[in-house]
Amino acid sequence: MTVPLMTLPRRLLEGYEEFRSGRLLAEQGRYRELAERGQSPEIMIIGCCDSRVSPEVIFDARPGELFVVRNVANLVPPYAPDDAYHGVSAALEFAVGVLQIKHIVVLGHGQCGGVRAFAEGATPVSPSDFIGKWMSLLAPAAAKLGPRNEQSPAEYLRRLEQASIVNALDNLLTFPRLRKLIEAGKVTRHGAYFAVATGELSVLDSQSGRFAPVAAAARAHEKRSRL
Ligand SMILES: [Zn+2]
């Protein structure tokens, strides 16, 4: 029996119509140029699949500006050249080797379902479930964080979401070619955290190891560069 494919859901057709008569009209020239010249984004974002955390929306990006890879809980697996299929690693290889990206941003967020599933030790839906194995990438971040002790569940999850971003940034260094570029200052790593409820964006300060709202982080950077 053949399984029929349906047309797009109404919401997408309506959204496309809106895009075609609005943004596409306004940016037609840019799309044409990008089609002829190819893309050359300078920024790669590694984000979560979560429907509330769209990098293009949060950063008000235009076509061609962001090279985005999204996966459950915005994780970066360590370099592992084996026979398995590695989507994130392939995207990194393309970003670094072909596009010569200059910045890699790991964008985490609040209320991440993947992080919560790991923290709550939810049992996989089935033995062949992929999520359990994928989320085990969070284990090093959880180990570094230590026991929950008196922390509220919300506080612990926020800390784990942020520790996971740091771990993902560390894992980028396991890719030999990328590591060389980072050490040579040709590629810069960044950690960011989007609080869904307030829309506040925080960035990881490499000196303090803490996440601070972008406005405060910019002030601290300015102060440091004046010293
Ligand atoms: Zn998430």
Boltz pocket constraint, residues with backbone or C-beta under 6 A from the ligand:
constraints:
  - pocket:
      binder: B
      contacts: [[A, 48], [A, 49], [A, 50], [A, 71], [A, 72], [A, 73], [A, 74], [A, 109], [A, 110], [A, 111], [A, 112], [A, 113], [A, 114], [A, 115]]
      max_distance: 6.0
